[in-house]
Amino acid sequence: MGRFLILALLLVTGASSAEEVDRRPPFVTTPDEVVAHMLRIAGTGPSDLVADLGSGDGRIVIAAARDFGARGLGIELDGRLVEASRENARRAGVEERVEFRQGDVLASDYSQASVVTVYLLPGLLGQLQSRFIYHLKPGTRIVSHSFGMAGWKPDRTEVLRLQGAHPGQGDESRLFLWVVPADARGTWEGGGWRLRVDQNYQQVDIEGASSVRLAGADIAWEKDGARFRGRIEGSRMSGELTRDGRAQPLVLVRAR
């Protein structure tokens, strides 16, 4: 009886381990030329913190520090890849500018990142989508390799022809860029103005207005012969209103 019990336990444990492995996204490297282009279209620079979700061997994080002067954070479930990434960073001479953490991207904190890079399957990317909106600062740039997000139209899409075929890639890569929008929805009042704003991600509609644009926290609109350019910070929309060639400050507060 004991032998059969042990065998049963081994079978259950094995099945559980197999399920855990199956839930892990496959590790497929991103070609170096794609890495460079992902960081370029995000406008990566020395003031940025680049977080790579599912960082694999660390190549995106390392390139961000080495080639763009940024700081880097890699989050990876596989502990062996985390150790390999740290060694790769040491060899590249950027270990003081980067950090690699072993963890689940669905539970990890990367809210301070100004650039987020991902090469993840659509199912996992879909689970991350609400975290991107609610946990990242407005203006944070997100770059995805190969896969888009349902319902959230990218701000920019590019197809990069590769210099040579890469395993699992073919001869081209598609890249998507999103800029996390501020929360603009609601009714805004101030300075004699009352605006009703509807929003679907970065697509914004203001009742009776034209030329409406939201990019991160920056907002612009034209209404009743006046042009506004400003920023949304929490429940305040502040900026400059121009009418008949004269500019004056305007602050609106979200009423509800």
Helices and strands as residue ranges (DSSP letters): H 2-23, H 32-41, E 49-53, H 59-68, E 71-76, H 79-92, E 98-102, E 115-118, H 122-135, E 141-145, E 156-166, E 170-179, E 186-190, E 193-200, E 203-206, E 210-215, E 218-223, E 226-233, E 236-243, E 246-254
